[in-house]
C-alpha cells in the first residue's frame, strides 16, 4: 500500500494514475497528480515504531 503525505490518500500501487511532466511519464497520486508525496505505508509504520 502507498500513501500520499500531501492529501493523505492511501491505496494500492495499481490505483495510482499515469502522470506526465517534463521528465517523462510516471505513476502518481490520483488526487494530487504527483508522486512527490508518495510513501510506502510499510515504511511509514517502520518510522512510527522507531
N, C-alpha and C positions, 0 to 999 in steps of 0.2 A: 504494500500500500504506500501511497505517496500523499503528502500534504503540502498545500501552498501556505507558506507562512505570511502571506500578504492578506488574503481574503479568508483563510482558514478552511478552504475547500479541501476535502480528502476523498480519495478514491483509488481505484486500481490503475496501474500504468496504461492499460488498454483504453481507459476513459479519457486520457489526455488527448488534446486536439492538435492537429497539424498547424504549425505557425511558420511564418517566414519573415526574416529580416535581411539586412544587408549581408550577413554572413552565411545565410542559407536557410534550409528548412529544418525544423526541429519540433519536438513534441512539447506542449506547454499546458498550463492550467486552463481549463475551459472558461473560467470566469475572468482571469486577468490577461489571458492570451500572451503569456510569457513563461519562461522556465526559470526566471531569475530567483524565484522564491520557493521553488520545489525542493522538498527534502524527503528522503525515505523515512517512513514512520518508525521503522526499526531503529534507525539512528537517533531519532528524537527520544524514544524510550530509553536507549542506552545512556543518553545525556542526562535524562531525568534521574536515573538510578545512581549516577556517579555522585 
